[in-house]
């Protein structure tokens, strides 16, 4: 049985939860889902410009866990951009 997932400190609630390629109807697109945790990691690291240590402290997690969250987010966004998929931010 896996260990239960810990709650992370997330100070971000996006107003926009979908991004898609222009000119392609949603019904023709595959969707990549980002967790709110991954969106927060991207926001702290890239938009706020914080160091990995600072980001991990803000999210109340270890640096290695923060790096895994960030890496997962980068992989999903790269897949969406390269393969023309929509991105949905799951705010649950």
C-alpha positions in Angstrom: 0.0 0.0 0.0 1.5 3.4 -1.0 2.2 6.1 1.5 -0.6 8.7 1.6 0.0 11.9 -0.3 0.9 15.0 1.9 -0.9 18.3 1.4 1.4 21.0 -0.1 1.1 24.7 0.6 -0.4 26.3 -2.5 -1.0 30.0 -2.7 -2.2 30.0 -6.3 -5.7 29.6 -7.7 -5.7 30.2 -11.5 -8.4 32.2 -13.1 -7.8 30.4 -16.4 -7.6 26.6 -16.3 -7.4 25.7 -20.1 -4.8 26.6 -22.7 -5.1 25.3 -26.2 -3.6 25.7 -29.7 -5.2 28.6 -31.6 -7.6 27.6 -34.4 -8.1 24.0 -33.3 -11.5 23.0 -31.8 -11.2 21.3 -28.4 -13.0 18.2 -29.6 -10.0 17.5 -31.8 -7.4 17.9 -29.1 -5.9 15.6 -26.5 -5.6 17.1 -23.1 -2.6 17.2 -20.7 -3.6 17.7 -17.1 -1.4 19.7 -14.8 -2.1 19.4 -11.1 -2.4 22.6 -9.0 0.8 21.5 -7.3 2.6 21.4 -10.6 1.2 24.8 -11.6 2.3 26.3 -8.2 5.8 24.8 -8.7 6.1 26.4 -12.1 4.8 29.8 -10.8 7.2 29.9 -7.9 10.3 28.8 -9.9 9.7 30.6 -13.2 7.3 33.5 -12.6 8.5 34.5 -9.1 12.2 33.5 -9.9 12.8 31.8 -6.6 15.5 29.3 -5.9 14.6 25.6 -5.6 15.3 25.8 -1.8 13.0 28.8 -1.4 10.3 27.2 -3.5 10.4 24.0 -1.5 10.1 26.0 1.7 7.1 27.9 0.4 5.4 24.7 -0.7 6.4 23.0 2.6 8.1 20.1 1.0 11.6 18.7 0.5 13.8 20.0 -2.3 13.8 16.5 -3.9 10.0 16.3 -3.9 9.8 19.9 -5.3 12.2 18.9 -8.1 10.1 15.8 -9.0 6.9 18.0 -9.1 8.7 20.6 -11.3 10.1 17.9 -13.6 6.7 16.4 -14.0 5.2 19.8 -14.9 8.0 20.5 -17.5 7.4 17.1 -19.1 3.7 17.6 -19.4 4.0 21.2 -20.8 6.7 20.0 -23.3 4.4 17.2 -24.5 1.5 19.7 -24.9 3.6 22.2 -26.8 5.5 19.8 -29.1 2.4 17.6 -29.9 -0.2 20.3 -30.1 -2.3 19.3 -27.0 -4.5 21.4 -24.7 -3.3 22.0 -21.2 -5.9 21.8 -18.3 -5.0 22.9 -14.8 -6.8 20.7 -12.4 -7.8 22.9 -9.4 -9.0 20.1 -7.2 
